[in-house]
C-alpha cells in the first residue's frame, strides 16, 4: 500500500460511520490539496519543472505524512463551512483560526531554499 492509499484509508477511518464510498473523490481531493499545501510551505519559491514538483510531492509524503493527514482531517471536518471563521448551531459553536489551514498545522515543516 503506497502512502496516498494509506492516507485515504486513514481518512476513511476518521470519517467512521459518516463515510460512504461516494465520498472517495472528495477524500482524495482533500489529500491532494493537503499535499500541495505542505509542498508550498516546503518550496515557497515554487518548482522549476514538473519533475522537480513530483520529487517535492514524494519528499512531502515521506517526511510529513502525519501533517498531511491532519490537514485533510481538518478540512474534512470543515466541509460545508469553508470560509467561515466562526459559527453557532443548535447551542454548539465553533471557530477556526482562519478560513484556510491554520499556520499551526505547518509547524515543523522546514522550507527549502535555492540559491539564485
C-alpha positions as CSV (number, residue, x, y, z in Angstrom):
1,X,0.0,0.0,0.0
2,X,1.5,3.3,-1.0
3,X,1.4,6.4,1.2
4,X,-1.6,8.0,-0.6
5,X,-3.6,4.9,-0.3
6,X,-2.7,4.7,3.4
7,X,-3.8,8.4,3.8
8,X,-7.1,7.6,2.1
9,X,-7.7,4.7,4.4
10,X,-6.8,6.8,7.4
11,X,-9.3,9.5,6.3
12,X,-12.0,6.8,5.7
13,X,-11.4,5.5,9.3
14,X,-11.5,9.1,10.6
15,X,-14.9,9.6,8.9
16,X,-16.2,6.5,10.6
17,X,-20.0,5.9,10.2
18,X,-20.3,9.1,8.1
19,X,-18.2,7.5,5.4
20,X,-19.8,6.5,2.1
21,X,-18.0,5.1,-0.9
22,X,-19.3,8.0,-3.0
23,X,-17.0,10.3,-0.9
24,X,-13.8,8.8,-2.3
25,X,-13.3,11.6,-4.9
26,X,-13.8,14.2,-2.2
27,X,-11.4,12.5,0.2
28,X,-8.8,12.1,-2.5
29,X,-9.1,15.8,-3.3
30,X,-8.6,16.7,0.4
31,X,-5.4,14.6,0.4
32,X,-4.1,16.1,-2.8
33,X,-4.8,19.6,-1.5
34,X,-3.1,18.8,1.8
35,X,0.0,17.5,-0.1
36,X,0.0,20.7,-2.2
37,X,-0.2,22.9,0.9
38,X,2.7,21.1,2.5
39,X,4.8,21.3,-0.7
40,X,4.1,25.1,-1.0
41,X,5.5,25.5,2.6
42,X,8.5,23.3,1.8
43,X,9.2,25.1,-1.5
44,X,7.9,28.7,-1.1
45,X,9.6,29.8,-4.3
46,X,7.8,27.2,-6.4
47,X,9.2,24.5,-8.7
48,X,11.5,24.7,-11.7
49,X,9.7,21.9,-13.6
50,X,7.2,19.0,-13.4
51,X,9.9,16.5,-12.4
52,X,11.0,18.7,-9.5
53,X,7.4,19.1,-8.4
54,X,6.9,15.3,-8.3
55,X,10.1,15.0,-6.2
56,X,8.8,17.6,-3.8
57,X,5.5,15.6,-3.5
58,X,7.4,12.4,-2.8
59,X,9.5,14.2,-0.2
60,X,6.4,15.6,1.4
61,X,4.8,12.2,1.6
62,X,7.9,10.7,3.0
63,X,8.6,13.3,5.7
64,X,5.2,14.8,6.5
65,X,2.7,12.1,6.2
66,X,1.0,12.8,9.6
67,X,0.8,16.5,8.9
68,X,-0.8,15.8,5.5
69,X,-3.3,13.5,7.2
70,X,-4.1,16.1,9.9
71,X,-4.7,18.8,7.3
72,X,-7.0,16.6,5.3
73,X,-8.9,15.7,8.5
74,X,-9.2,19.4,9.4
75,X,-10.7,20.2,6.1
76,X,-13.0,17.1,6.2
77,X,-14.4,18.5,9.5
78,X,-14.9,21.9,7.9
79,X,-16.8,20.7,4.9
80,X,-19.8,22.9,4.2
81,X,-18.2,25.6,6.4
82,X,-15.4,26.8,4.1
83,X,-14.5,30.4,4.5
84,X,-16.3,30.7,7.9
85,X,-14.2,31.8,10.9
86,X,-17.0,31.2,13.5
87,X,-20.4,29.7,13.6
88,X,-23.1,28.6,16.1
89,X,-25.7,25.9,15.6
90,X,-28.1,24.2,18.0
91,X,-26.3,25.5,21.0
92,X,-22.9,24.5,19.9
93,X,-20.3,26.8,18.3
94,X,-17.0,26.5,16.6
95,X,-14.4,29.0,15.5
96,X,-11.5,28.4,13.2
97,X,-8.1,30.1,13.4
98,X,-8.6,31.3,9.8
99,X,-10.6,30.2,6.8
100,X,-7.7,28.2,5.3
101,X,-5.4,25.7,7.0
102,X,-4.2,27.2,10.3
103,X,-0.5,28.1,10.4
104,X,-0.1,25.8,13.4
105,X,-0.5,22.8,11.2
106,X,2.6,23.7,9.3
107,X,4.9,24.0,12.3
108,X,8.0,21.8,11.9
109,X,8.0,21.9,8.1
110,X,11.3,23.1,7.0
111,X,11.3,25.3,3.9
112,X,13.9,24.5,1.3
113,X,15.6,27.5,-0.3
114,X,17.5,27.8,-3.5
115,X,20.5,29.9,-4.4
116,X,19.7,32.0,-7.5
